[in-house]
């Protein structure tokens, strides 16, 4: 995750509290999604950005995961994400995201 | 015992200063840790600590090499560390070269152990793996935790002067050093085991790895060879009779450049071979057998080539290091080009 976005996530979390923030990702590959998810939970894995060593433990989901899909208007979802959902490796992304959440997310829900 | 003192070198990116746009950042030293040093210190526990971090932009380092090197060494000196760590640089080319260069310079000048890490295809790896310990890492910074997990304990070992195991076991890149040891099984048994594994398409590890030579793509074909100037270059050791420059019969440390103007045929009166390691009788009888001046003169007369270059270049290939051969060729290839030579015929023994 680039340095700017790390700073944004950090600022927003400080302002609203970790329990009130959910990060939704749109990365195209499981590995990239996992890295971004790791950044907002366990801290920047590259130790280069504002989240280096900062364990926010935020709730984080990918846009193709059922937790997110189930919360939004089905027509809008179909319109905005439907196409990408078809071409992405959804299962792989879900597995990766689940692993990261289980290991690093502070909120058990 | 007090903690091992370490100075850490990183680039502008890992210091959180910025990416490419900040790559001209001048060397700066900060007390304590910056960026990845955080994870290093965690892994060091009570045994070691990073006392200062030097930050330098990758472009700045590589474009102002001598100045940057001197500056960074001065900075390191100030903290009087027991060990110096650079990177890890993963697959970042300029960062990898900077890490290798500065680690090697610190080792040479301050005489303390040094360590860096990078991806095996980082250009810095080939340049410095023989000089400094380079831990092998993944190709992206996503592998930071993993890299530090192996680098940190190894760093402590180095600083304490403990015995270092082989590259496989410790995770650093092979430095081309062979060390004797007592094996459990004798050579014949090990060879048969390897063969059986090979026949069964199972993994086996050679005990005599071959060096990796790069492959050189041939240049495009010459458009009109009947108008081209052709030169002869040989590793077959042909020299004027008496070997006036004393080119060694093996492991040559030099090459010769000799005039063949007026020679239509090399004879045992005029030329011989300096090359060891093969029966030189036939080359000495008629040096054209190795360096075909006679045939090229014929082709020149028949108009099949433009002309034969006035000088030939020669060395002995026997046991001569690839690095030396490269250095010879780098030098004389410039002369050949300057002399308008368009093609070279390379001959060997």
Interface residues (C-beta under 8 A of the other chain):
Chain A: X3 X31 X35 X45 X46 X47 X48 X49 X50 X52 X53
Chain B: X13 X14 X15 X16 X18 X35 X36 X37 X38 X39 X141 X142 X144 X145
